[in-house]
Amino acid sequence: MSATLRKQGETVTHNRVATLITVAGLQGRQARGYRVRRPIAPTNYPIAPKLLSTSNVPIKPDEVWGTEITYLETGKDWLYLTGILDLYSRRFDQAGAWDRAWRLRCH
């Protein structure tokens, strides 16, 4: 606001403008925080059944696997991380990271 008043030819300081705003009971609007927009899944598709129950514990390696995908903001872009986990040994069999152009970064 101080810069705008100076452009209009007024002689003001930042503190004087802040005082006048406070006396008038005005407040600046807060910028809305950044929010990640996630796609909403269509509701007309069936939900896959849960095939792995807690009573069905794997008894040998390479029998049951789980997977996860997540994403991280890296400053100017997003990095997608994924991994395949052997549920018996709890070790990652495969892991990967992709950028937005879907180029494999490591595995």
N, C-alpha and C positions, 0 to 999 in steps of 0.2 A: 504494500500500500504506500509505503514511503517513496518508493521509486516512481509510482504513478503520480503522486502529488508533486514530486520534483519535476517530472516531465510537463506538468501543467503550470509550472512556474512558481509553485509554493516553496517557501523555505522552511523545511521541517527536518527533524531528526527521527531516527528510528524510535528512540525512547519517548519522544513527544507523541508520536502516533500511537504507540502502545498505551500510553497513559490515557489519551482521548478515547481509545477503544474500550479500555477498562471502565472509565467513567460512564460511557454510554451503555455499558452492559452488553456489548457485542462479543461474540466468540467466533473464531475461525472454524470452518468445517474440517473435520478430521478426514484425511484420505482413507479410503477403504483399504483394508489389508489385502494382500495377495491371497487368493484362494485357488487351489488346484481344482480344476474342473474335470471330474471323472465321468466317462460315458455311462449312461444309464442303460442297463441291459433291457432289451425288449421283453415284455411280460408274456408274449404269445408263444414262447419256446418252452418246452418242458424242462424241468430241473432234473439233472442226472441223479440216479439213485446212489445212495451211499453204500458202496460195495464192501468197504473195509470197516468192520466193527472193532470195538476194543477187545472183544473176546477172541478175535481171529489174529493171534500174534504170530508173526513169521518164525519158523523154526530152523531155517537155513538161509544162507546168503543168496542174493540174486533171486529172491522169491517175490518180494513186495517192494515197490519203490514209491516214493512220494516226490512231488516237485513243488517249487515255489517260484514266483516271479515278483519282482519289486522294481521300483524305479527311484533314482536319486537325481536331484538337481545339481548340476556341476558348474554352475555359474552362468554359462550362456546356453546350455543345452541340457538334455536329460540323458541319463545312462540307465539302461535296463539290465538288471541282473537276474540270472536264473540258475537253478541248480537241480540235480537229480540225486535224491538221497536214498540209499539202501536202508530200509527200515529195520533190517536185522542187525547190521553192524553199525548203523548210524554214521556212515561215512558217505561223503559226496562222491558219486561215480563220475559225474560230469558237472561242469560249471561253465557259465559263459556270461559275457557282457556285450551288449550291443548299444550303439548310439542310435540316434533318431533315423539315420539313413540305413539302418539295419545292417551295418558292417560289423562283423565279428571282431571284437577287440582282444579277447583272450579266452582260453578254455583249458 
